[in-house]
């Protein structure tokens, strides 16, 4: 599965099924949106190979945003551990489902649908843990995929799709590319 073999039961140890990868905060200043996601992988949690699941630590800076994105191969359940997080997704009929999560509260994002997490607190960071129904969920961040693809999506397509002019396309690309 996903090009990774199962663990040989004769070589498996308890350490293959435990990880501290999610124990330390991520750096939310590495991107303009103010978030960090640390995902369990076959490298940091070998025992999750072929189990069809993964976990993520989501750190969100004050007023930070995990921008609209989708996981093409996984559903996700997110639990707020700290802070006040507005979450939501848009279904295929363009209906928006949102909820404010406080510590201990959870929300499910259906597989493949565009969703976001936003720290509504402008002074304190937020922390969530997410479980995903794939060890390789994939992530496509909508603004980044749309405006910074390589090769670039044609300007005219972006102008028509977002009803903006070429200067605005260039401005958005410039901001997203850092």
ABEGO torsion letter per residue (X at the ends): XGGBBBBBAAABBAAAABBAAAABBBBAAABAAGBBBBBBBAAABAAABGAGBBBBBBBBBBGBBBBBBBBAABBBBBBBABEBBBBBBBBAAGBBBBBBBBBGBBBBBBBGBBBBBBBABAABBBBBBBBBABABAEBBBAAAAAAABOBBBBAAAAAAAAGBBAAAAAAAAAAAAX
